Amino acid sequence: MNLKKYLVRALHRLQKGPGYTYKELLVWYCDNTNTHGPKRIIKEGPKKKLIWFFLTLLFASLVFWQWGILINTYLSYNVTSSLSIGFKTMKFPAVTICNANPFKYSEVKPLLKELDKLIEAALERILQPTPGNSSDNESLGLDLELWNQIPLVLIDEHDKDNPIILDIFETSQTAVDNETAMDSRANVSSDPAGGHQLYGGNETMDNETTEGNQTTATPAPANTTSEEKKYKLAVKLCSHQGPENCTYRNFSSAAQAVTEWYILQSTSILSKVPLHERIRMGYQAEDMILACLYGAEPCNYKNFTQIYHPDHGNCYIFNWGMDEEALNSSNPGAEFGLKLILDISQQDYIPYLSSAAGARLMLHQQKSFPFLKDQGIYAMAGTETSIGVLVDELERMGYPYSDCTVNGSDVPVQNLYSQYNTSYSIQACLRSCFQNHMVEICGCGHYMFPLPQGVNYCNNEDNPGWAYCYSSLRSSIKQRQICIDSCKETCNDTQYKMTISMADWPSEASEDWIFHILSYERDMSTNVTLDRNGIIKLNIYFQEYNYRTISESAATTIVWLLSSLGGQFGFWMGGSVLCLIEFGEIIIDSLWITIINLISWCKGLKQRRARARYPDAPPTVSEMVEAHTNLGFQHEAVGAVPRAQALPPEPGTPPPNYDSLRVQPLDTLGPDSDADTE
């Protein structure tokens, strides 16, 4: 109860306020505030009042302007990067080693036999585009159904305004009606006349076409110079709707076109092969890793973890840290690092799939998936490659300073690489996002990425238009931007900077005995079964033990914001936090005055409405009693009928005389006034 009374009394005091008008409140504030300026406004003369009023208004505006800049700077959440150098025993990085060739040609050749026949026959016609220079029976025995799923075509650009598309395995050629050529880019669209509209290009063509009229073009003479032979090789990709919707993806070099075509066709074939068969057809660890030494401790292929990588087949990871503790490096230098001798068996490479020979390797963190296509390097055959490593540790600030993630749990993309039990990375997120879009749009998954549950890889038989869909999706800027916006960088990351040097290995003086020993250890044979085209030596070590830490810190903090706000307020107005409290007090008082005025206005409005409803004055007590006891009593209204013309009143009891109850002055009454009245 005491608390309730106290609150009621406090409310009454607040309602009263320092004044009953805004003017009184403003004068009270200027007279009592600790801020410089307002006091001078009410105490100086008229001229100085005006000067101090404008000065106070100007400096108050400057304060609020500076406050806006400071608050906006704080809310931008800028960061500063600091670099620190430390020295400690560091974990040796995980080392992933793959062959540049994903499969042994001797193992995969039965699957690619028809494909190799097609490309060999196509290359002969590409090198001799004149029909008279090739054999008439060349296309016999070829699987043209496989060819027609994703064919190669020649684009004759002798006439820039009217290029011609030549089918490699057909004698007839397709005339292409072209109105304009734009920026060396090929676009094929439907022409009402039945022809094709094509714009020649350097790299890709994203176009829709309908089959045009088949016409016979005059072949170029056999003695045509190379300058007059303007042919471009293109890959024809058609959607599942058939030849009515196709894309010509052309290249500046036939070598690029052949490689791209072979990858698309082999991808379709290998996607139907079970995973265990693909692993069997790849390079095994015991055949690829001939020697291993970590520091002073010997190691072998059993110290490596095998994973299957779609680009490179079987890959082997040293010090991955999945099943055992990560190894530490005791000292910097080559003698304390990892030494390997690899056999890549270059003679068993697939000729049209792998044009580069060597080993593909990558250094990365433990329990992270290796994306060798993005971050890997090549080690050349017949060389000793030394890789000196420097470590950079990145520490990013999280939200709201940067849009990074700790473990990927807040990323709206299903991580398809989680099946490997690896940590989150932005490369895994981008590829998972692309694969999810591929499944959603094309109805199947690409062979190079992991599959979601219940989805199959794309192939030409089950998904005829998958290559067209994949090419359109890969070149779509919109889809790419969606994935970039969805994925986030990791807040903590470790990067390995490499210094690479190479030398011929083994030397001519020592190659004889080295190859004899390595051949005997691998095959138990006294004959030399190895040569420098298939041997690689690797040295991987810490170049120095200094590691760099690049960390982010907030450029502006709440302490900086408060001190900056107070500094500006004190500099321009000579104020402090107490002045802000005073300013808040006058605002509260202004609100109370406003509320009191509103309440008064509402009461006045209610009274005015009541007077409008009852315009006459209320009756007196005698009139109310007379009206109650005399039924014939009526008020005389304005404009009523005169009493002489009205009906005579009905008899009734006369009202009592209440005049005796009226208060009279004492001087008019005598001591015997009651007797006189009697």
Salt bridges, closest charged atoms under 4 A:
ASP31 OD1 - LYS43 NZ 3.86
GLU44 OE2 - ARG40 NE 2.84
GLU107 OE1 - ARG280 NH1 2.95
GLU138 OE1 - ARG125 NE 3.82
ASP156 OD1 - HIS158 ND1 2.21
GLU157 OE1 - LYS160 NZ 3.26
GLU157 OE1 - LYS232 NZ 3.93
ASP206 OD2 - ARG185 NH2 3.22
GLU211 OE2 - LYS236 NZ 3.05
GLU260 OE2 - ARG249 NH1 3.08
GLU260 OE2 - ARG474 NH2 3.56
GLU277 OE2 - HIS276 NE2 3.92
GLU277 OE1 - ARG280 NH2 2.91
ASP287 OD2 - LYS104 NZ 3.70
ASP311 OD1 - LYS373 NZ 3.77
ASP343 OD2 - ARG522 NH1 2.11
ASP374 OD2 - ARG431 NH2 2.21
GLU384 OE2 - LYS537 NZ 3.90
ASP392 OD2 - ARG548 NH2 2.73
GLU393 OE2 - LYS88 NZ 3.95
ASP403 OD1 - LYS488 NZ 3.44
ASP410 OD2 - LYS488 NZ 3.31
GLU461 OE1 - LYS272 NZ 2.95
GLU511 OE1 - ARG532 NH2 3.08
ASP512 OD1 - HIS516 ND1 3.40
ASP523 OD2 - ARG522 NH2 3.10
GLU636 OE2 - ARG643 NH2 3.06
ASP659 OD1 - ARG662 NE 3.11
